[in-house]
Amino acid sequence: MDLDLGAVRAFLAVVDGGRFTDAADRLDMTQQAVSKRIAKLEAALGVPLLHRSRAGARPTEDGAAFLPQARALIGLADQATAMLRARRRALRIDVLGHNAAPIEIVRSFYETGGAEVDIVVSRGTGSRWTALTDGSIDAAFGRVTAPLPPGIKRVPAALEPIPILVGHRHRLAEHRQVPMKELSGLTAWMPGNAPESEWADYYRHLSAEFGVHIDASGPVFGQDHIMERIGASPDLITFGNKTQFPGHPDVVQIALTDPTPAYPWSLMWHEANRHPSLAGFVAHVQDHYRPHAQWLPAPDRPHFPNDEREGGRG
């Protein structure tokens, strides 16, 4: 016997709504069409499923017995449909922010014709583990030092060099590059650096090793406000680049050396994710990852092995 899932869905709509008219509205069809579907289902099963009266409709004893299986059938059908739709949709990738290395990685993958992509910018809000597990996103970039939850996989994605920005009146403004020791005792103003964020933890390690004070005080009034204050100050610096803070002539970008600090980006995904483009994207990231000499916080070094780190650090 082959059951018509449309008829099973109509039966559930009547049970849940209590009336054929309510079921018809929910299913966007006529009441007569709903009645025909249920009559067809009852004929196929050989038993009446509903008591019909002026007060509405309620399950018979056989209908009540069939109800859990009917819900299970429709649940499985909906899951199968959702799975196939998910395989056809764009690959959802959380890049964390628009002005960092991951966006260029995603762009290069897209330009190869690898797949359609849907870029998500979470800025660290919410739980990426939950989103990866439930399929809300297919892949996510970020810094990872703690053990990963069950089912989550990671590969190194990028080591993004970090420069500084200073105003023209700052004593370092005439330099194209400076060694990290020159930053000792300086204050890096980084408002909005959320205390529990993965990037704030990175800068805590950098501060401890190189003697740079990280000042995260003050609300964030936008990029222009940050650059105006940095540009006018003879003392303050901030970590960032002209891609993140474009169009400010009073601010100079300076490369850092001996060693060069780099932000460690990992790519993460859930092993149960079956999006047809995910494996290709992971392979693209692995193929384009280039380890190079840099400074990393101690917790990151095991995840980004490199035998020749600058200054012997690492």
Stockholm file with secondary structure:
# STOCKHOLM 1.0

chainA/1-314         MDLDLGAVRAFLAVVDGGRFTDAADRLDMTQQAVSKRIAKLEAALGVPLLHRSRAGARPTEDGAAFLPQARALIGLADQATAMLRARRRALRIDVLGHNAAPIEIVRSFYETGGAEVDIVVSRGTGSRWTALTDGSIDAAFGRVTAPLPPGIKRVPAALEPIPILVGHRHRLAEHRQVPMKELSGLTAWMPGNAPESEWADYYRHLSAEFGVHIDASGPVFGQDHIMERIGASPDLITFGNKTQFPGHPDVVQIALTDPTPAYPWSLMWHEANRHPSLAGFVAHVQDHYRPHAQWLPAPDRPHFPNDEREGGRG
#=GR chainA/1-314 SS CCCCHHHHHHHHHHHHHSSHHHHHHHHTSCHHHHHHHHHHHHHHHTSCCEEEETTEEEECHHHHHHHHHHHHHHHHHHHHHHHHHHHHSCEEEECSCTTSHHHHHHHHHHHTTCCCEEEECCTTCSCHHHHHHHTSCSEEEECCCSCCCTTEEEEEEEEEECCEEEETTSTTTTCSEEEGGGGTTCEEECTTCCTTSHHHHHHHHHHHHHCCEEECCSCCCCHHHHHHHHHHCSSCEEECCTTTSCSCTTEEEEEEESSCBEEEEEEEEETTCCCTTHHHHHHHHHHHCCCCSCBCCGGGGGGSCCSCCGGGCC
#=GC SS_cons         CCCCHHHHHHHHHHHHHSSHHHHHHHHTSCHHHHHHHHHHHHHHHTSCCEEEETTEEEECHHHHHHHHHHHHHHHHHHHHHHHHHHHHSCEEEECSCTTSHHHHHHHHHHHTTCCCEEEECCTTCSCHHHHHHHTSCSEEEECCCSCCCTTEEEEEEEEEECCEEEETTSTTTTCSEEEGGGGTTCEEECTTCCTTSHHHHHHHHHHHHHCCEEECCSCCCCHHHHHHHHHHCSSCEEECCTTTSCSCTTEEEEEEESSCBEEEEEEEEETTCCCTTHHHHHHHHHHHCCCCSCBCCGGGGGGSCCSCCGGGCC
//
